[in-house]
Amino acid sequence: MSSWKRTFGIIWAGEFFSSLTSSIVGFAIIFWISIQTRSAEVLALGMVAALLPQLLLGLFTGVYIDRWNRKVIMIAADLFMAACTAVLVVIFYVGKVEIWHIYALSAMRSVGNAFYSPAMKASVPLLAPENQLLRISGINQMIYSGSNIAGPALAAFFITIIKMEYILIMEVAGAIIACISLLFVTIPNPEKKNTDLKTDFVRELKIGLQAIFNRKGMKWLFIGDLTAMFFILPIAALFPLMTLNHFMGNTYQMSLIEVVWSLGMLFGGFLVGTNILKKYNKIILIGIMCIVDGLTFLLSGVLPPTGFVWFAVFSAISGMAAAIWNSAFTVVMQTAIETDKLGRAFATYDSLALLPSIPGLLATGFIATTIGLTNSFVIAGCAIFAVGIFVMLIPSVRELGKNP
């Protein structure tokens, strides 16, 4: 605990390179698919391919994360995702790429992330004092946001001057740097209780689920968050098409929206990372930011085709709200659940949070063509706004957000 700043400094250095290169590659692929197909269905199916394995595996990976060496898990997961990207490099190089290749390898990378993400989040409370968790979560958001600021702009630039295979190589290099940084830090594993040493997989899975749903108030917080995700993720898939089809934009404007959204996240992460928001109840922060996010969606949906500038402004505000919301939610889980069950808790959350979004993503083409792009933003905005009010009205949920 005493050297937590040095430990996180090393981890964050590797994470920045990995996050930046992943952002560049991720947006380059989105732009490539958007330009090639201009199809909402294709973009949505790409998101489903990237999310479905994590959804299916999330209930099971947590058991192993709490059982195995978390440092080894993170390094192995990073290397596996790099290997998947390397395969895509070869396919682009030989000129045989098809959309299903991207879907398949995105799905395989999702398997790696199903282990990496919950392992990292579950390790944080073992590396830093509890009163620093919100600050660390904010800095993590800043790293992610900084990568997403540079990522879309660099992706739009690189995709016009070099071949896709050379862009993809960047992510492989970033993953290797992240793995090397992890070799220089010690990541402790939680102390296992006697009941956890048993090999009954189903029993351990139930313990992870109980850690979430037996905690007073956590059930209602999860319901609210899952409801919000049901509306957020399908609409997120429509952002590129909103720029292209409603605002008659181009690749540069698509990247601009991602940049301003990430600038908003950077500012939100800064507010959290500097402890400015530390004194506030975290559930109140989540509720207010949920309301703000809902309003940005709603207002974006009523903009005329000439309102692109306001769309960019609302996207920036949405990014700020999302950063604060995500940071506060992560800390609520890290402080409300025992450390030896956090791997299962985060893996379960990652899985359940994606579950309601899959039907919405599969219906994205129907939404865009039948309900309409702008109407879908309005409907989603109203629903997310209501979720923000819901989580703040329940006393047992508010109790989760009080400072220790």
C-alpha positions as CSV (number, residue, x, y, z in Angstrom):
1,M,0.0,0.0,0.0
2,S,2.8,2.4,0.9
3,S,4.2,2.3,-2.7
4,W,0.9,2.5,-4.5
5,K,1.9,5.6,-6.4
6,R,5.0,4.0,-7.9
7,T,3.0,0.8,-8.7
8,F,0.2,2.7,-10.5
9,G,2.7,4.9,-12.2
10,I,4.3,1.9,-13.9
11,I,0.9,0.3,-14.6
12,W,-0.5,3.5,-16.1
13,A,2.5,4.0,-18.3
14,G,1.9,0.6,-20.0
15,E,-1.9,1.1,-20.0
16,F,-1.6,4.4,-21.8
17,F,0.3,2.9,-24.8
18,S,-2.0,-0.1,-24.9
19,S,-5.1,2.1,-24.6
20,L,-3.9,4.6,-27.2
21,T,-3.0,1.9,-29.8
22,S,-6.3,0.0,-29.2
23,S,-8.2,3.3,-29.6
24,I,-6.5,4.0,-32.9
25,V,-7.1,0.5,-34.2
26,G,-10.7,0.3,-32.9
27,F,-11.7,3.6,-34.6
28,A,-9.8,2.7,-37.8
29,I,-11.9,-0.5,-38.1
30,I,-15.1,1.4,-37.4
31,F,-14.3,4.0,-40.0
32,W,-13.3,1.3,-42.5
33,I,-16.6,-0.6,-41.9
34,S,-18.7,2.6,-42.1
35,I,-17.0,3.7,-45.3
36,Q,-17.3,0.3,-46.9
37,T,-20.9,-0.5,-46.0
38,R,-22.6,2.6,-44.5
39,S,-24.8,0.1,-42.8
40,A,-26.3,0.3,-39.2
41,E,-26.8,-3.5,-39.2
42,V,-23.1,-4.2,-40.0
43,L,-21.9,-1.8,-37.3
44,A,-24.3,-3.2,-34.7
45,L,-23.3,-6.8,-35.5
46,G,-19.7,-5.8,-35.1
47,M,-20.5,-4.6,-31.6
48,V,-22.4,-7.8,-30.9
49,A,-19.4,-9.9,-32.0
50,A,-17.1,-7.9,-29.7
51,L,-19.5,-8.1,-26.7
52,L,-21.1,-11.5,-26.9
53,P,-18.1,-13.7,-25.8
54,Q,-17.6,-11.4,-22.8
55,L,-21.3,-11.7,-21.9
56,L,-21.2,-15.5,-22.1
57,L,-17.9,-16.0,-20.3
58,G,-18.3,-13.3,-17.7
59,L,-20.2,-15.5,-15.2
60,F,-17.4,-18.0,-15.3
61,T,-14.1,-16.1,-15.7
62,G,-14.6,-14.4,-12.3
63,V,-14.2,-17.8,-10.5
64,Y,-10.8,-18.2,-12.1
65,I,-9.7,-14.6,-11.5
66,D,-10.3,-15.1,-7.8
67,R,-8.6,-18.4,-7.9
68,W,-5.5,-17.9,-10.1
69,N,-2.6,-15.4,-10.1
70,R,-4.2,-12.1,-11.3
71,K,-0.9,-10.7,-12.7
72,V,-0.4,-13.8,-14.9
73,I,-4.1,-13.6,-16.0
74,M,-3.6,-10.0,-17.2
75,I,-0.4,-10.6,-19.0
76,A,-1.8,-13.8,-20.7
77,A,-5.0,-12.0,-21.7
78,D,-3.1,-9.1,-23.2
79,L,-0.8,-11.4,-25.2
80,F,-3.8,-13.4,-26.5
81,M,-5.6,-10.2,-27.7
82,A,-2.3,-9.1,-29.4
83,A,-2.1,-12.5,-31.1
84,C,-5.7,-12.1,-32.4
85,T,-4.9,-8.6,-33.8
86,A,-1.7,-10.1,-35.4
87,V,-3.9,-12.6,-37.3
88,L,-6.0,-9.7,-38.6
89,V,-2.8,-8.0,-39.8
90,V,-1.9,-11.0,-41.9
91,I,-5.4,-11.2,-43.4
92,F,-5.3,-7.5,-44.4
93,Y,-1.8,-7.9,-45.7
94,V,-2.8,-10.7,-48.1
95,G,-5.8,-8.8,-49.2
96,K,-8.4,-11.4,-48.3
97,V,-10.2,-9.5,-45.6
98,E,-14.0,-9.9,-45.3
99,I,-16.4,-8.5,-42.7
100,W,-16.8,-11.9,-41.0
101,H,-13.0,-12.0,-40.4
102,I,-13.3,-8.8,-38.4
103,Y,-16.3,-10.2,-36.5
104,A,-14.5,-13.5,-35.6
105,L,-11.3,-11.9,-34.4
106,S,-13.3,-9.2,-32.5
107,A,-15.1,-12.0,-30.7
108,M,-11.8,-13.8,-29.9
109,R,-10.3,-10.5,-28.5
110,S,-13.4,-10.2,-26.3
111,V,-12.5,-13.5,-24.7
112,G,-9.2,-12.0,-23.6
113,N,-10.9,-8.9,-22.3
114,A,-13.4,-11.1,-20.3
115,F,-10.4,-12.0,-18.1
116,Y,-8.3,-8.8,-18.3
117,S,-10.8,-6.1,-17.3
118,P,-12.3,-7.7,-14.2
119,A,-8.9,-8.9,-13.0
120,M,-7.5,-5.4,-13.2
121,K,-10.5,-3.8,-11.5
122,A,-10.5,-6.4,-8.8
123,S,-6.8,-5.9,-8.0
124,V,-7.0,-2.1,-7.4
125,P,-8.3,-2.3,-3.8
126,L,-5.3,-4.5,-3.0
127,L,-2.9,-2.0,-4.4
128,A,-4.1,1.3,-2.9
129,P,-5.8,2.7,0.3
130,E,-9.6,2.8,0.2
131,N,-9.6,6.6,0.4
132,Q,-7.7,6.8,-2.9
133,L,-9.9,4.5,-4.9
134,L,-12.1,7.3,-6.4
135,R,-9.0,9.2,-7.4
136,I,-7.4,6.2,-9.1
137,S,-10.7,5.5,-10.9
138,G,-10.7,9.1,-12.2
139,I,-7.1,8.8,-13.4
140,N,-8.0,5.6,-15.2
141,Q,-10.8,7.4,-16.9
142,M,-8.3,10.2,-17.9
143,I,-6.0,7.7,-19.5
144,Y,-8.9,6.1,-21.4
145,S,-10.1,9.5,-22.4
146,G,-6.7,10.8,-23.5
147,S,-6.4,7.7,-25.7
148,N,-9.8,8.3,-27.2
149,I,-9.0,11.9,-27.9
150,A,-6.0,11.1,-29.9
151,G,-7.4,7.7,-31.2
152,P,-10.1,8.9,-33.6
153,A,-8.0,11.8,-35.0
154,L,-5.0,9.5,-35.6
155,A,-7.2,6.8,-37.0
156,A,-8.8,9.1,-39.5
157,F,-5.4,10.4,-40.4
158,F,-3.6,7.0,-40.7
159,I,-6.5,5.4,-42.7
160,T,-6.0,7.9,-45.5
161,I,-2.2,7.5,-45.8
162,I,-1.2,3.9,-44.8
163,K,-2.7,0.5,-45.2
164,M,-4.9,-1.1,-42.5
165,E,-2.3,-3.8,-41.7
166,Y,0.2,-1.2,-40.6
167,I,-2.4,0.5,-38.4
168,L,-3.2,-2.9,-36.8
169,I,0.5,-3.5,-35.9
170,M,0.3,-0.6,-33.5
171,E,-2.0,-2.4,-31.2
172,V,0.3,-5.5,-31.1
173,A,3.1,-3.2,-30.0
174,G,1.0,-1.5,-27.4
175,A,-0.1,-4.8,-25.9
176,I,3.5,-5.9,-25.6
177,I,4.5,-2.6,-23.8
178,A,1.6,-3.1,-21.3
179,C,2.8,-6.7,-20.6
180,I,6.3,-5.5,-20.0
181,S,5.1,-2.8,-17.5
182,L,3.2,-5.5,-15.5
183,L,6.4,-7.5,-15.1
184,F,7.9,-4.6,-13.0
185,V,5.1,-4.5,-10.4
186,T,3.8,-6.8,-7.7
187,I,0.1,-7.5,-7.8
188,P,-1.1,-9.3,-4.7
189,N,-3.7,-11.9,-4.8
190,P,-6.6,-11.8,-2.2
191,E,-6.4,-14.0,0.8
192,K,-8.5,-17.0,0.1
193,K,-10.9,-18.3,2.8
194,N,-11.2,-22.0,3.4
195,T,-14.5,-22.2,1.6
196,D,-12.9,-20.8,-1.5
197,L,-10.3,-23.4,-1.7
198,K,-12.8,-26.1,-2.6
199,T,-13.0,-27.0,-6.3
200,D,-16.8,-26.8,-6.6
201,F,-17.1,-24.4,-9.5
202,V,-20.8,-24.0,-9.3
203,R,-20.6,-23.2,-5.6
204,E,-18.0,-20.5,-6.1
205,L,-20.1,-19.0,-8.9
206,K,-23.0,-18.8,-6.5
207,I,-20.8,-17.1,-3.9
208,G,-19.8,-14.4,-6.5
209,L,-23.5,-13.8,-7.3
210,Q,-24.4,-13.6,-3.6
211,A,-21.6,-11.1,-3.0
212,I,-23.5,-8.7,-5.3
213,F,-27.2,-9.5,-4.7
214,N,-27.1,-10.1,-1.0
215,R,-25.6,-6.6,-0.4
216,K,-28.4,-4.3,0.6
217,G,-29.2,-1.8,-2.2
218,M,-26.8,-3.4,-4.7
219,K,-29.6,-5.3,-6.4
220,W,-31.5,-2.1,-7.3
221,L,-28.3,-0.3,-8.3
222,F,-27.6,-3.1,-10.7
223,I,-31.2,-3.1,-12.1
224,G,-30.8,0.7,-12.8
225,D,-27.4,0.3,-14.4
226,L,-28.5,-2.6,-16.6
227,T,-31.5,-0.7,-17.8
228,A,-29.3,2.3,-18.7
229,M,-27.0,0.0,-20.7
230,F,-29.9,-1.5,-22.6
231,F,-30.5,2.0,-24.1
232,I,-26.9,3.3,-24.2
233,L,-25.1,0.6,-26.2
234,P,-27.4,0.4,-29.2
235,I,-27.4,4.2,-29.5
236,A,-23.6,4.2,-29.3
237,A,-23.6,2.1,-32.4
238,L,-25.6,4.7,-34.2
239,F,-23.3,7.7,-33.5
240,P,-21.2,7.3,-36.7
241,L,-24.4,7.0,-38.8
242,M,-26.0,10.0,-37.0
243,T,-23.0,12.0,-38.2
244,L,-23.0,10.6,-41.7
245,N,-26.7,10.4,-42.4
246,H,-28.5,13.0,-40.3
247,F,-25.8,15.7,-40.2
248,M,-24.4,14.8,-43.7
249,G,-20.9,14.6,-42.2
250,N,-17.7,12.8,-43.3
251,T,-14.9,10.8,-41.7
252,Y,-13.3,13.9,-40.2
253,Q,-16.6,14.8,-38.5
254,M,-17.1,11.2,-37.2
255,S,-13.7,11.4,-35.6
256,L,-14.4,14.9,-34.2
257,I,-17.4,13.6,-32.3
258,E,-15.3,10.8,-30.8
259,V,-12.6,13.4,-29.9
260,V,-15.0,15.8,-28.2
261,W,-16.7,13.0,-26.3
262,S,-13.3,11.9,-25.0
263,L,-12.4,15.5,-24.1
264,G,-15.5,15.5,-21.9
265,M,-14.4,12.2,-20.4
266,L,-10.9,13.6,-19.8
267,F,-12.4,16.6,-17.9
268,G,-14.7,14.3,-15.9
269,G,-11.8,12.0,-15.1
270,F,-9.9,15.1,-14.0
271,L,-12.7,16.2,-11.6
272,V,-12.7,12.7,-10.1
273,G,-8.9,12.3,-10.1
274,T,-8.3,15.6,-8.2
275,N,-10.7,14.5,-5.4
276,I,-12.9,17.5,-6.1
277,L,-16.0,15.2,-5.9
278,K,-14.7,13.0,-3.1
279,K,-17.0,14.5,-0.5
280,Y,-20.2,13.8,-2.4
281,N,-22.3,10.7,-2.1
282,K,-21.3,8.4,-5.0
283,I,-24.9,7.3,-5.7
284,I,-26.0,10.9,-6.0
285,L,-23.1,11.5,-8.4
286,I,-24.2,8.4,-10.4
287,G,-27.9,9.6,-10.5
288,I,-27.1,13.1,-11.5
289,M,-24.6,12.1,-14.2
290,C,-27.2,9.6,-15.5
291,I,-29.7,12.4,-15.8
292,V,-27.2,14.6,-17.6
293,D,-26.3,11.8,-20.0
294,G,-30.0,11.2,-20.8
295,L,-30.5,14.9,-21.5
296,T,-27.6,15.0,-24.0
297,F,-29.2,12.0,-25.9
298,L,-32.6,13.6,-25.9
299,L,-31.4,17.0,-27.0
300,S,-29.2,15.4,-29.7
301,G,-32.3,13.7,-31.1
302,V,-34.2,17.0,-31.6
303,L,-31.4,18.8,-33.4
304,P,-32.0,19.7,-37.1
305,P,-29.5,18.6,-39.8
306,T,-27.7,21.9,-39.4
307,G,-27.1,21.4,-35.7
308,F,-23.8,19.4,-35.9
309,V,-22.0,21.9,-33.6
310,W,-24.6,21.4,-30.9
311,F,-24.3,17.6,-31.4
312,A,-20.6,17.9,-30.7
313,V,-21.2,20.0,-27.5
314,F,-23.8,17.5,-26.2
315,S,-21.3,14.7,-26.9
316,A,-18.6,16.4,-24.8
317,I,-21.1,16.8,-21.9
318,S,-22.1,13.2,-22.3
319,G,-18.4,12.1,-22.1
320,M,-17.9,14.1,-18.9
321,A,-21.0,12.6,-17.3
322,A,-20.0,9.0,-18.3
323,A,-16.5,9.4,-16.8
324,I,-17.9,10.5,-13.4
325,W,-20.7,7.9,-13.5
326,N,-18.3,5.0,-14.3
327,S,-15.7,6.0,-11.8
328,A,-18.3,6.3,-9.0
329,F,-19.9,3.0,-9.9
330,T,-16.6,1.2,-9.9
331,V,-15.6,2.5,-6.4
332,V,-19.1,1.6,-5.0
333,M,-18.4,-2.0,-6.1
334,Q,-14.8,-2.0,-4.8
335,T,-15.8,-0.8,-1.4
336,A,-19.1,-2.7,-1.0
337,I,-17.8,-6.2,-1.9
338,E,-15.1,-8.3,-0.2
339,T,-11.8,-8.3,-2.1
340,D,-11.6,-12.1,-2.4
341,K,-14.9,-12.0,-4.3
342,L,-14.3,-9.0,-6.4
343,G,-13.1,-10.9,-9.5
344,R,-16.4,-12.8,-9.6
345,A,-18.3,-9.6,-8.9
346,F,-16.8,-7.6,-11.7
347,A,-16.9,-10.4,-14.2
348,T,-20.5,-11.0,-13.3
349,Y,-21.3,-7.3,-13.7
350,D,-19.4,-7.1,-17.0
351,S,-21.5,-10.0,-18.2
352,L,-24.9,-8.9,-16.9
353,A,-24.3,-5.2,-18.0
354,L,-24.0,-6.5,-21.6
355,L,-26.9,-8.9,-21.5
356,P,-29.8,-6.4,-22.1
357,S,-27.9,-4.6,-24.8
358,I,-27.6,-7.5,-27.2
359,P,-31.3,-7.5,-28.2
360,G,-31.1,-3.7,-28.7
361,L,-27.9,-4.0,-30.8
362,L,-29.5,-6.7,-33.0
363,A,-32.5,-4.4,-33.5
364,T,-30.3,-1.4,-34.4
365,G,-31.0,-1.7,-38.1
366,F,-34.8,-1.9,-37.4
367,I,-34.4,1.1,-35.0
368,A,-32.5,3.2,-37.6
369,T,-34.9,2.5,-40.5
370,T,-38.2,2.2,-38.7
371,I,-38.1,4.3,-35.6
372,G,-35.5,6.7,-37.1
373,L,-32.1,7.8,-35.9
374,T,-33.3,11.0,-34.2
375,N,-36.3,9.3,-32.5
376,S,-34.1,6.6,-31.1
377,F,-31.9,9.2,-29.5
378,V,-35.0,10.9,-27.9
379,I,-36.4,7.6,-26.6
380,A,-33.1,6.5,-25.1
381,G,-32.5,9.8,-23.5
382,C,-35.8,9.8,-21.7
383,A,-35.2,6.2,-20.4
384,I,-31.7,7.1,-19.2
385,F,-33.0,10.2,-17.5
386,A,-35.6,8.1,-15.6
387,V,-32.9,5.7,-14.5
388,G,-31.0,8.5,-12.9
389,I,-34.0,9.5,-10.8
390,F,-34.7,5.9,-9.9
391,V,-31.3,5.1,-8.3
392,M,-31.4,8.3,-6.2
393,L,-34.9,7.6,-4.7
394,I,-34.1,4.3,-3.0
395,P,-32.5,4.8,0.5
396,S,-30.6,1.5,0.6
397,V,-29.0,2.4,-2.7
398,R,-28.0,5.9,-1.5
399,E,-26.4,4.3,1.6
400,L,-24.0,2.4,-0.7
401,G,-22.5,5.7,-1.9
402,K,-21.6,7.3,1.5
403,N,-17.9,7.9,2.2
404,P,-16.2,5.5,4.6
